[in-house]
Structure formats: C-alpha cells, structure tokens
Amino acid sequence: MAIARFPSIVLDCPDPAAIATFYGALLGWDVKLSDDWADVRADYGQCLSFQKVDDYTAPDWPGQDLPQQMHLDVMVEDLDSAEAAVLELGATKHEHQPGTTFRVFLDPAGHPFCLCVD
C-alpha cells in the first residue's frame, strides 16, 4: 500500500503568482496563492508548487553553465494549437528544437518545458 498518492513538484522562481497563473491556465488546474508560495492543483490531486527565490537565475538550456536540473513534459494532442496557446499565455519558444514530436518552450521564469504529442 502506498503511503502517499501524488508527489508535488516544486520549482524555484522569482514570482510564484505569475508562474502559477501561467501553469494554471496551461493545465486548467486550480491556483492557490500565498506570499512566497503558490500551488497549482488538478482535480485528481496532482500538484505543481512554486517557491519564491530571491536572486533567482533562470536555467540556460541547452547549455550547462546554468543547467535546467528538471523540466516538465506536457502532453498535447496538437502541437500547433498548443504552441499558439502557450505563446499567448506568456511562454517563449526556444530557438533550439532538437526533435519533431515535441517542442521546447520557456515559461515566464525561464524554466524549459516541452509540449509533447500524446
């Protein structure tokens, strides 16, 4: 028997409210904000959390001087429509695109994430 149901993934960022709002809109999950912390939670329990870090420095992917350390893969049905949606939410498309079944973007805090064909 499992002790817990879902792990929460926590990302450092300069502005938890801004990043939580971005991912809440992207995933259609509920957003809960506090001073230096924000949660984005699915109806079934999965959670992304964001903690404020003073002097935050975004990763420099694909370089390794400031490595990404982790990234999120977001499954989508259509890459083109999902790309348009995340760009409107405030993401930027990374210039380095190493594959054809996924696309790499940066969230508003500079974390890399991929849209992947489901």
Helices and strands as residue ranges (DSSP letters): E 8-13, H 16-27, E 30-33, E 37-41, E 47-52, E 72-76, H 79-89, E 92-93, E 102-106, E 112-117
